[in-house]
Amino acid sequence: MKVYYRWHPLYNQELEVIKKINQGGERFYLIRQADLNSIYLPFWMTDKGVCERFVLQQTASCSVQGLQELRQFIDMLEK
């Protein structure tokens, strides 16, 4: 399995998958690193098509829906 998410420290590296995991509606890989430690990696970081859509821009942008969801998440943490 290869990491295509360019801002991950393991970008462009081939990694050994130990196990596939579904948790909370999300898919993850449990992978073994070169130092033999294991970490969880979101499935989407190994999807070349998804990761090619991420680009750096001069100005940041975010949808109103995304900001509302962030507000709800922060409110939940503060309880």
Backbone as JSON, one array per atom type, in Angstrom:
{
  "sequence": "MKVYYRWHPLYNQELEVIKKINQGGERFYLIRQADLNSIYLPFWMTDKGVCERFVLQQTASCSVQGLQELRQFIDMLEK",
  "N": [[0.84, -1.15, 0.0], [0.49, 2.25, -0.75], [1.26, 5.59, 0.29], [-0.42, 8.4, -0.68], [-1.1, 10.91, 0.13], [0.21, 13.96, 0.16], [1.14, 15.54, 2.3], [1.67, 13.96, 4.42], [3.96, 12.4, 6.67], [4.87, 9.94, 5.7], [4.62, 10.03, 3.0], [4.5, 8.87, -0.32], [5.66, 6.45, 0.2], [5.92, 2.9, 0.26], [4.05, 0.69, 2.17], [3.59, -1.87, 4.65], [0.57, -3.49, 5.11], [-1.11, -4.42, 7.94], [-3.65, -4.88, 8.89], [-7.07, -4.26, 7.99], [-9.41, -1.84, 9.02], [-12.64, -0.91, 10.12], [-14.18, 1.74, 11.58], [-16.43, 3.72, 13.3], [-17.7, 4.48, 10.94], [-15.62, 5.1, 9.3], [-12.79, 4.09, 7.31], [-9.73, 2.45, 7.94], [-6.23, 1.67, 7.72], [-4.14, -0.52, 9.47], [-0.86, -0.16, 9.75], [2.54, -1.23, 9.28], [5.47, 0.35, 10.09], [8.82, 1.24, 8.92], [10.45, 1.17, 11.17], [9.31, -0.81, 12.61], [7.21, -0.13, 14.27], [3.66, 0.21, 14.68], [0.99, 1.97, 13.08], [-2.13, 3.74, 12.66], [-3.67, 4.48, 9.59], [-5.63, 6.61, 7.7], [-7.84, 5.37, 5.22], [-8.37, 6.96, 2.93], [-6.01, 8.37, 2.5], [-4.5, 6.73, 1.0], [-5.58, 6.68, -1.43], [-5.1, 7.51, -4.59], [-6.56, 9.09, -6.44], [-8.21, 10.66, -4.78], [-6.31, 12.07, -3.26], [-4.91, 13.53, -5.18], [-6.51, 15.7, -5.62], [-6.08, 17.54, -3.65], [-4.67, 20.64, -3.21], [-2.29, 23.31, -2.81], [-3.16, 26.65, -2.13], [-3.18, 30.22, -2.69], [-4.97, 31.7, -1.12], [-7.02, 30.75, 1.58], [-9.96, 28.7, 1.64], [-13.25, 27.84, 2.69], [-16.19, 25.97, 3.09], [-19.48, 27.14, 4.04], [-21.01, 25.19, 5.3], [-18.97, 23.5, 6.22], [-17.74, 25.17, 8.12], [-19.86, 25.43, 9.93], [-20.12, 22.8, 10.84], [-17.65, 22.54, 12.1], [-17.99, 24.39, 14.17], [-20.03, 23.12, 15.62], [-18.66, 20.84, 16.44], [-16.64, 21.94, 18.06], [-18.25, 23.11, 20.05], [-19.28, 20.76, 21.15], [-16.98, 19.67, 22.3], [-16.5, 21.46, 24.32], [-18.36, 20.92, 26.25]],
  "CA": [[0.0, 0.0, 0.0], [1.3, 3.46, -0.89], [0.66, 6.81, 0.82], [-0.48, 9.43, -1.71], [-1.37, 12.22, 0.74], [1.55, 14.56, 0.1], [1.57, 16.21, 3.53], [1.89, 12.95, 5.46], [5.4, 12.09, 6.73], [5.18, 8.72, 4.96], [4.23, 10.26, 1.61], [5.17, 8.18, -1.43], [6.31, 5.24, 0.67], [5.16, 1.65, 0.24], [3.98, 0.21, 3.55], [2.95, -3.17, 4.88], [-0.73, -3.45, 5.77], [-1.31, -5.51, 8.89], [-5.07, -5.13, 9.07], [-8.02, -3.23, 7.58], [-10.31, -1.58, 10.14], [-13.77, -0.01, 9.96], [-14.56, 2.25, 12.89], [-17.17, 4.97, 13.25], [-18.01, 4.83, 9.56], [-14.37, 5.4, 8.59], [-11.91, 2.94, 7.06], [-8.33, 2.68, 8.26], [-5.27, 0.58, 7.65], [-3.11, -0.62, 10.49], [0.33, -0.39, 8.94], [3.82, -1.39, 9.96], [6.49, 1.27, 9.57], [10.16, 0.67, 8.79], [11.01, 0.93, 12.52], [8.48, -1.89, 13.13], [6.05, 0.38, 15.0], [2.42, 0.19, 13.91], [0.15, 3.16, 13.18], [-3.36, 3.75, 11.86], [-3.63, 5.43, 8.48], [-6.94, 6.66, 7.04], [-7.87, 4.76, 3.9], [-8.35, 7.96, 1.86], [-4.63, 8.82, 2.25], [-3.9, 5.78, 0.06], [-6.37, 6.77, -2.66], [-4.41, 8.48, -5.45], [-7.54, 10.01, -7.01], [-8.63, 11.62, -3.75], [-5.18, 12.9, -2.84], [-4.52, 14.45, -6.26], [-7.39, 16.88, -5.59], [-5.6, 18.48, -2.64], [-3.65, 21.55, -3.74], [-2.03, 24.52, -2.04], [-3.67, 27.86, -2.77], [-2.75, 31.46, -2.07], [-5.94, 32.07, -0.09], [-7.78, 29.61, 2.09], [-11.41, 28.77, 1.47], [-13.97, 26.81, 3.43], [-17.64, 26.1, 2.87], [-20.28, 27.51, 5.21], [-21.34, 23.93, 5.97], [-17.77, 23.06, 6.93], [-17.58, 26.02, 9.3], [-20.93, 25.09, 10.87], [-19.77, 21.52, 11.43], [-16.54, 22.8, 13.01], [-18.57, 25.05, 15.35], [-20.73, 22.09, 16.39], [-17.64, 19.99, 17.02], [-16.02, 22.7, 19.16], [-19.25, 23.18, 21.11], [-19.36, 19.45, 21.78], [-15.77, 19.5, 23.11], [-16.55, 22.37, 25.47], [-19.33, 20.43, 27.24]],
  "C": [[0.9, 1.23, 0.0], [0.54, 4.67, -0.37], [0.75, 7.9, -0.25], [-0.75, 10.83, -1.16], [-0.03, 12.93, 0.96], [2.02, 15.26, 1.36], [1.71, 15.25, 4.7], [3.38, 12.61, 5.48], [5.81, 10.84, 5.95], [4.81, 8.81, 3.48], [5.14, 9.51, 0.64], [5.91, 6.91, -1.01], [5.35, 4.05, 0.56], [5.23, 1.06, 1.64], [3.26, -1.13, 3.63], [1.65, -2.98, 5.65], [-0.85, -4.68, 6.67], [-2.77, -5.91, 8.94], [-5.87, -3.96, 8.51], [-9.06, -3.09, 8.69], [-11.41, -0.62, 9.72], [-14.19, 0.43, 11.35], [-15.26, 3.59, 12.74], [-17.49, 5.43, 11.84], [-16.79, 5.2, 8.73], [-13.56, 4.13, 8.41], [-10.46, 3.34, 7.31], [-7.51, 1.44, 7.9], [-4.43, 0.63, 8.92], [-1.86, -1.01, 9.71], [1.57, -0.53, 9.81], [4.83, -0.47, 9.28], [7.85, 0.57, 9.52], [10.79, 0.36, 10.15], [10.24, -0.14, 13.29], [7.36, -1.43, 14.06], [4.84, 0.35, 14.09], [1.64, 1.47, 14.14], [-1.11, 2.95, 12.35], [-3.23, 4.82, 10.79], [-5.01, 5.43, 7.82], [-6.84, 6.13, 5.61], [-7.71, 5.79, 2.78], [-6.94, 8.46, 1.54], [-3.9, 7.89, 1.29], [-4.63, 5.76, -1.27], [-5.78, 7.89, -3.53], [-5.38, 9.52, -6.01], [-8.0, 11.07, -6.02], [-7.49, 12.59, -3.45], [-4.7, 13.87, -3.92], [-5.34, 15.72, -6.26], [-6.95, 17.92, -4.56], [-4.48, 19.33, -3.23], [-3.47, 22.72, -2.78], [-2.54, 25.72, -2.83], [-3.16, 29.08, -2.02], [-3.68, 31.88, -0.93], [-6.75, 30.84, 0.29], [-9.27, 29.81, 1.8], [-12.03, 27.6, 2.22], [-15.45, 27.04, 3.22], [-18.32, 26.52, 4.17], [-20.64, 26.26, 6.0], [-20.15, 23.42, 6.78], [-17.54, 23.86, 8.2], [-18.64, 25.71, 10.36], [-20.62, 23.77, 11.57], [-18.61, 21.67, 12.42], [-17.06, 23.44, 14.29], [-19.27, 24.02, 16.23], [-19.74, 21.17, 17.11], [-16.98, 20.68, 18.22], [-16.99, 22.82, 20.33], [-19.36, 21.87, 21.87], [-18.16, 19.23, 22.71], [-15.82, 20.33, 24.39], [-17.53, 21.92, 26.54], [-18.71, 19.53, 28.25]]
}
